[in-house]
Amino acid sequence: MSRILLLEDDPELGAQICGQLREAGYEVVWWRSGRTLAPEDAAAVQLVILDLMLPGTHGMDILRELRDSRAEVPVLVLSARNHTHDKVQALRLGADDYMTKPYWPEELLERVRARIRRPMLERPGVLSFGPLRLDLAARALSRDGAAIALTRTELDILIALAQRPGEAVTRRWLVEHVLDPEREGTERTLDAHVSRLRKKLGDACTIETVWAIGYRLRAEVSA
């Protein structure tokens, strides 16, 4: 049985989430305030569901300290904060997924299953696929040593796909987590970004369209 650590201060919502997860067959440990996860805490669970606005230690600080300790347990942020800045900051700090409240229980369970079934790759400084080298810390892409200029959005799309090689990433997820909904948050705009990204990558790697779902990076990715 997979064990999940839930950090949620709302008693009604926390009880609801615990009930849904337990009914689905998971063991749940519920913390009602924010505090740093010790190494043994992170090692004892297969997933962390993290609210951001917690009494005690803020969720972003918990996430930062968790990744600074090199703990690789997947983290799913579940927060009422829906601004793009918060989503981007959480993902850059090492969150594996970000959902906003209110949420659909069915979607939460599917995302939980996906994260436990297929945790994110270890977070190396560099991902390599084909002739491409993607430096995550420097946010830089190169081919055979020559830099490839990408826009912020193009780079974020490529990172999202490269961290899930061979997996279909939905348009909805990419719109919510990569695009700025206040300026460019539509699937049509996403398709335009992907089209430009494909042209810049050329034959170096293939971004496939998965009909009615989204996109997939067809490449062997290594750290």
Helices and strands as residue ranges (DSSP letters): E 3-7, H 11-23, E 27-31, H 39-43, E 47-50, H 59-68, E 75-79, H 84-93, E 97-100, H 105-117, E 126-129, E 132-135, E 140-143, E 146-148, H 152-162, E 169-170, H 171-177, H 187-201, G 202-204, E 206-210, E 214-218
